[in-house]
Amino acid sequence: MKILFVICEGPHDAQFVSRLLQESQNYQIYGKQIRDFPQPLNKFFSGKFENRSIQDIRIGKPDFPLIPICALKNIDSENLVLPIAIGGMDKFHEAINLLNEFSEYFAYDTLDVTASLIKGYSVLFLFDADSRGKDDTVDKFKIRFGPYSAEITPEVLEKWIPINNHGLSLFIFTGDDGVTGTLEDLILELFRKSSHAHVGDTESHFGIYFEACAAEGDPVTHASKQKKGVLTACGQMEKRNAGSALSVIIRDTVLLQNAFDFSDSTNQWSRLLLLINKSFE
């Protein structure tokens, strides 16, 4: 058994990974309780709750431990994919703490001594290019993650690099130009495949009424927020999703059923799926 930790910016990114893997028909939800996860995963997760300081929690601002948003198992093996939302690319200190914990809990020596079923792990980072662009996002990643990212360059994006006895890779979401953009560009493309008229009408409505971008604002960030509104509104047209957050809509919407075309290996979702699958080779 091998583990892939997917470090995402937000919960809807994590749910996108889950939906992508399920739609590929190669993965299914791993619904076991924490105590039934293979050790030391169970100890790792339970420790996250045991080490929370109740004294530091504010009413109205829940502070959840950094554990996976969801868990998926490969249908043909026991390999697990565990997407974790860190709260944005700026939360790199939290991500570095996770990397340090992974190397402690899942080091080969530790796994051997405990006779764990887990035989290794990899870490995949998923970030948006935003208005920075792919190359500058790589540079920002390298500055913030230091020795953990030493071998990552624009030329080896979407490839697995051996670092500290585990695999590490970086995948960056972009829009149509392949340079800037966000995951929302990708999801909107998938929604259009399912219901072009529905999405088009919603985009037209938001184009009229959505708050205009400020003169000093970032147009890519503004467009991303507008697209989040469009995606959420489209998903909430389904009765069971009315009032749901975007992360829930991505998890449950019928607009993503059979929307992924895996026959084209060049699109972003196919490349991401291939990268995930290769982590277990």
C-alpha positions, 0 to 999 in steps of 0.5 A: 500500500502507498499513500498520496497526500495532495496538498490543495489550496481550498476544500473545493480543490480537494473535492475536485480531486475526489470527483475527478478520481471517481469519474475516472472509474479507477477510484472510490471513496474510502469511508472507514473511520479513523481508527480503522485506517492502516497504522500509522495513518490512524495515529497521525489523524487522531493525533491531530484532534488530540493535540488541539488546544480548546483554549485557543478556539474562538466561538464562530471561528472553528479551527479544524485540524489539517486532515484530509477533506476526503479519502479515496482508494484505488479500485485495483489496489489498497493505495490511498489518495488523501487531499488536504486543504491548507487554506491557500498558497500563503499558508505555506508554514502549515504545509511545511509542518505537514511535510515534516510530520509526513517524514516523521510518521511515514519514514521507511524505518518507522514503517518497517519497525511498526510492520505497517501495511504502508510502504511509502508515500508521495506529496502532490501540490496543487496551486492556481497560476492566478495572475502570476503565471506558471513560471512565477508560481514555480518560483514562489513555490521554490522560495517558500518551500526551500529544500522541499522544492529544490528540484522543481522547475518549470521544465519538470512540472507534472513529473515526480521528483525523488526528495527525502525518500519520497516523491514530490510533484507540483501541478498548476491550474491555468485557464485557456492561455495555459499560463494564467488562471485558476481551477475555476476556469477548468471546472467552468469548462466541464460545466459547459460540456454538460449544459452549455445553455444553462451555464451561458445564461448564468454567466450572462446574468453575473456579467450584468450584476456581479460587482465590477473589478476595482481599478486597482484590482487583479482582473484574474482574481476578480474573474475567478470570484465571478466564476465561483459565483457562476459555478455555485449558482449553476449547482444550486439549481439542483434541488439537493444542492440548494444553499450548498457551498461550492465544495459540496456542489463539486462533490455532488452536482450532476453537471460533472457526471460524464463531463470528463473526457479522458480520451484526450491526454492533453487536457488538464484533468487527464494530465492530473489523473495520469500524474496521480496514477504515476505516484503509485508506480 
